[in-house]
Amino acid sequence: MNSEKLQQLKDEIAQELQSLLRNSNFGKLLQKYGISGENVLRVDYTLDLAQIKFSDASDAEKINTIADSQIKIASCAFCIPCPVNGDPIGCWIC
């Protein structure tokens, strides 16, 4: 896996995780317990290259040459109410 493909993988994983978070009911759960504030919850995503199994042995060899075995994908924080648009349900800022 070359660096371009690895970056594409990271971007697509980040997009999918952000979509999942934005479509969650986390804000309603916090409201149920009267919780509010900026950065109430912080989520960091890391891709652990050491745990990945590739179907192509050459991809595995290329990954082994990367110095860091863990690559940060995204970092998101939940704010309630949303500081950007004032949504009382809150929002994920990624």
Order of alpha helices (4+ residues) and beta strands (2+ residues): alpha-alpha-beta-alpha-beta-beta
